[in-house]
């Protein structure tokens, strides 16, 4: 599986960067954690250390090169909350990253490691000319300001770690257009992505439905079972079903469909 990774586009190479003040900020953000580091940063065009936080090894590195172009374009294509992102990020000439070495298989440990990665990224962003934050496992993009606003909001876990892809579904019997919605990022926690089956609604409304379920799973774990029906008694209700192998698409193995 892909490692949890934060990518940080930089306006320029931070010539005078030192790891020492950054590590002190990590200690302030995680005062309870045991923190150590290994590696001897040099004056080369890549500077890196291994930071060990609560027993988990994280690579922290700064590169005198722009972000991979294909990855950046994919991220910009999925972004829907930052109108000027393309102009800002394509002008960045360097980047930094924070990446976990391990790939936890249990959702609670995965959530813990994801949290450590984004907190360390937040500390690093205070010491470099950061122009954005990308949660690489979901191609989730935020401006530095919005990332910091959402960072400590437990109700924004899905917003930070999951993005959505929208597809045109089949028309209804009445000729209405429909939208099919897929998550991107849940697979690192639960081993699958989720689909919201075709519905005659705007993508924003479909996003609200599927993201609320993603948030519920990230809060409580994989407690929803095959065939479970969720939703308010007096509102729209959805059934969760495991897709048969011939209908699953890559990591998309679970479907939510409107009941009734």
C-alpha positions as CSV (number, residue, x, y, z in Angstrom):
1,X,0.0,0.0,0.0
2,X,1.0,3.6,-0.5
3,X,2.6,5.3,2.5
4,X,0.8,8.2,4.2
5,X,2.5,11.3,2.8
6,X,2.2,15.0,3.1
7,X,3.5,17.0,0.1
8,X,4.3,20.7,0.6
9,X,4.9,22.8,-2.6
10,X,7.5,25.6,-1.8
11,X,7.7,29.0,-3.5
12,X,11.5,28.5,-3.6
13,X,14.4,26.5,-2.1
14,X,14.7,27.5,1.6
15,X,18.4,28.3,1.5
16,X,18.8,29.0,5.2
17,X,16.6,26.1,6.5
18,X,17.7,24.3,9.6
19,X,16.1,21.2,11.0
20,X,16.7,22.2,14.7
21,X,13.9,24.8,15.1
22,X,11.6,22.5,13.1
23,X,12.2,19.6,15.5
24,X,11.6,21.9,18.5
25,X,8.2,22.8,17.0
26,X,7.4,19.1,16.6
27,X,8.2,18.7,20.3
28,X,5.8,21.5,21.1
29,X,3.0,20.1,19.0
30,X,3.5,16.6,20.5
31,X,4.7,17.2,24.0
32,X,3.8,13.7,25.2
33,X,5.6,11.9,22.3
34,X,9.1,10.4,22.4
35,X,10.9,12.0,19.5
36,X,14.4,11.4,18.0
37,X,16.0,11.8,14.7
38,X,18.8,10.3,12.5
39,X,20.6,11.6,9.5
40,X,23.0,14.4,8.8
41,X,21.5,17.0,6.5
42,X,23.9,18.5,4.0
43,X,24.0,21.5,1.7
44,X,23.0,19.4,-1.3
45,X,19.8,20.0,-3.2
46,X,18.0,17.5,-1.1
47,X,18.0,17.6,2.7
48,X,16.5,14.8,4.7
49,X,16.3,13.2,8.1
50,X,14.5,10.3,9.6
51,X,12.3,11.5,12.4
52,X,11.1,8.9,14.9
53,X,7.8,9.9,16.7
54,X,6.2,7.4,19.2
55,X,8.2,4.6,17.5
56,X,7.1,5.4,14.0
57,X,9.8,6.5,11.5
58,X,8.9,9.4,9.2
59,X,11.0,10.8,6.4
60,X,11.2,14.5,6.4
61,X,12.9,16.0,3.3
62,X,13.3,19.1,1.2
63,X,13.9,19.0,-2.5
64,X,15.2,21.7,-4.9
65,X,12.8,20.6,-7.6
66,X,9.1,21.2,-8.3
67,X,6.5,18.6,-7.5
68,X,6.1,15.8,-10.0
69,X,4.0,17.4,-12.9
70,X,1.6,14.4,-13.3
71,X,0.9,14.3,-9.6
72,X,0.3,18.0,-9.4
73,X,-2.0,18.0,-12.4
74,X,-4.0,15.1,-11.0
75,X,-4.3,17.0,-7.7
76,X,-5.4,20.2,-9.4
77,X,-8.0,18.3,-11.4
78,X,-9.6,16.9,-8.2
79,X,-9.4,20.2,-6.2
80,X,-12.7,22.0,-5.8
81,X,-12.0,24.5,-3.0
82,X,-9.1,26.7,-4.1
83,X,-9.8,28.6,-7.3
84,X,-6.2,30.0,-7.7
85,X,-4.4,26.8,-6.8
86,X,-3.1,26.1,-10.3
87,X,-1.5,29.5,-10.7
88,X,0.1,29.4,-7.2
89,X,1.4,25.8,-7.3
90,X,2.7,25.7,-10.8
91,X,5.0,28.6,-9.9
92,X,6.6,26.6,-7.0
93,X,10.2,25.6,-7.7
94,X,10.8,23.3,-4.7
95,X,8.9,21.0,-2.5
96,X,9.1,19.2,0.9
97,X,7.5,16.0,2.1
98,X,6.8,14.1,5.2
99,X,6.2,10.4,4.7
100,X,5.6,7.4,7.1
101,X,7.9,4.4,6.6
102,X,5.3,1.9,7.8
103,X,1.9,0.9,6.4
104,X,-0.4,0.0,9.3
105,X,-3.0,-2.5,8.5
106,X,-5.4,-1.8,11.4
107,X,-7.6,1.3,11.0
108,X,-6.8,2.8,14.5
109,X,-3.1,2.5,14.0
110,X,-3.5,3.9,10.5
111,X,-5.4,6.9,11.8
112,X,-2.7,7.5,14.4
113,X,0.1,7.4,11.8
114,X,-1.9,9.7,9.5
115,X,-2.3,12.1,12.3
116,X,1.4,12.1,13.1
117,X,2.3,12.8,9.5
118,X,0.0,15.8,9.2
119,X,1.2,17.3,12.5
120,X,4.8,17.0,11.5
121,X,4.0,18.5,8.2
122,X,2.3,21.4,9.9
123,X,5.4,22.0,12.0
124,X,7.6,21.9,8.9
125,X,5.3,24.4,7.1
126,X,6.2,27.0,9.7
127,X,9.8,27.0,8.6
128,X,9.6,26.8,4.8
129,X,7.9,29.0,2.2
130,X,4.9,26.7,2.0
131,X,2.3,27.4,-0.7
132,X,0.0,24.5,-0.1
133,X,-0.5,21.1,1.6
134,X,-1.3,17.9,-0.4
135,X,-2.4,14.7,1.3
136,X,-0.9,12.5,-1.3
137,X,-2.7,9.3,-0.6
138,X,-5.9,11.1,-1.7
139,X,-4.5,13.9,-3.8
140,X,-6.3,16.2,-1.3
141,X,-5.2,19.8,-1.6
142,X,-5.6,22.8,0.7
143,X,-4.1,26.2,1.0
144,X,-1.7,26.5,4.0
145,X,-4.3,28.7,5.8
146,X,-7.2,26.3,5.3
147,X,-5.0,23.3,6.2
148,X,-4.1,24.9,9.6
149,X,-7.8,25.8,10.2
150,X,-8.9,22.2,9.7
151,X,-5.9,20.5,11.3
152,X,-7.2,20.1,14.8
153,X,-10.9,19.6,13.9
154,X,-11.8,15.9,14.5
155,X,-14.9,16.5,12.4
156,X,-12.7,17.3,9.4
157,X,-10.9,14.0,9.2
158,X,-12.7,12.9,6.1
159,X,-12.2,16.4,4.6
160,X,-8.5,16.2,5.2
161,X,-7.8,12.6,4.2
162,X,-10.5,11.8,1.6
163,X,-11.3,13.4,-1.8
164,X,-14.0,12.5,-4.3
165,X,-14.3,11.7,-7.9
166,X,-17.6,12.2,-9.8
167,X,-18.9,10.4,-12.8
168,X,-22.0,10.7,-15.0
169,X,-24.4,7.9,-14.3
170,X,-27.3,6.6,-16.3
171,X,-30.3,8.8,-16.8
172,X,-33.4,8.0,-14.6
173,X,-36.6,6.6,-16.1
174,X,-37.8,10.3,-16.2
175,X,-34.7,11.4,-18.1
176,X,-32.9,13.1,-15.2
177,X,-29.1,13.2,-15.2
178,X,-27.4,11.3,-12.4
179,X,-24.0,11.4,-10.6
180,X,-21.9,8.5,-9.3
181,X,-19.4,9.4,-6.6
182,X,-16.3,7.5,-5.5
183,X,-14.1,8.2,-2.5
184,X,-10.3,8.4,-2.8
185,X,-8.2,7.8,0.4
186,X,-10.4,5.5,2.5
187,X,-8.5,2.5,1.2
188,X,-5.5,3.3,3.3
189,X,-7.6,2.9,6.4
190,X,-10.0,0.1,5.6
191,X,-8.7,-1.6,2.5
192,X,-11.5,-0.3,0.2
193,X,-13.0,2.7,-1.4
194,X,-16.7,3.5,-1.4
195,X,-19.1,4.3,-4.2
196,X,-22.4,6.3,-3.9
197,X,-24.6,4.8,-6.6
198,X,-26.1,7.0,-9.3
199,X,-28.4,9.6,-7.9
200,X,-30.3,12.5,-9.6
201,X,-28.6,15.3,-7.6
202,X,-25.9,17.9,-7.8
203,X,-22.3,16.7,-7.0
204,X,-22.2,18.9,-3.9
205,X,-25.2,17.1,-2.4
206,X,-23.8,13.7,-3.3
207,X,-20.5,14.7,-1.7
208,X,-22.3,15.6,1.6
209,X,-23.8,12.2,1.8
210,X,-20.8,10.1,1.1
211,X,-18.4,12.3,3.1
212,X,-20.6,12.0,6.1
213,X,-20.3,8.2,5.9
214,X,-16.6,8.5,5.4
215,X,-16.3,10.6,8.5
216,X,-18.4,8.1,10.5
217,X,-16.0,5.3,9.4
218,X,-12.9,7.3,10.3
219,X,-14.4,8.1,13.7
220,X,-15.7,4.7,14.6
221,X,-13.9,2.1,12.4
222,X,-15.3,-0.5,10.0
223,X,-18.4,-1.0,12.0
224,X,-20.8,-1.0,9.1
225,X,-21.5,-4.5,7.8
226,X,-22.7,-5.8,4.5
227,X,-26.4,-5.0,4.1
228,X,-26.6,-2.4,6.9
229,X,-29.0,0.5,6.3
230,X,-28.0,3.9,7.5
231,X,-29.6,7.3,7.6
232,X,-32.3,9.1,9.7
233,X,-35.6,7.4,10.1
234,X,-37.4,10.4,8.6
235,X,-34.9,11.1,5.8
236,X,-33.0,9.4,3.0
237,X,-31.6,6.0,3.9
238,X,-28.8,4.1,2.2
239,X,-27.8,0.5,2.2
240,X,-24.2,-0.5,2.3
241,X,-23.3,-3.5,0.1
242,X,-20.0,-5.2,-0.7
243,X,-19.7,-5.3,-4.5
244,X,-19.2,-8.6,-6.1
245,X,-15.8,-9.1,-7.7
246,X,-17.1,-8.6,-11.3
247,X,-18.6,-5.2,-10.3
248,X,-15.8,-3.8,-8.1
249,X,-13.5,-1.2,-9.7
250,X,-10.0,-1.3,-8.4
251,X,-10.2,-0.3,-4.7
252,X,-13.9,0.6,-5.0
253,X,-15.5,-2.5,-3.3
254,X,-18.3,-1.1,-1.2
255,X,-21.4,0.7,-2.5
256,X,-24.0,2.9,-0.9
257,X,-27.4,2.9,-2.6
258,X,-30.6,4.7,-1.9
259,X,-33.2,2.6,-0.2
260,X,-36.7,2.8,-1.7
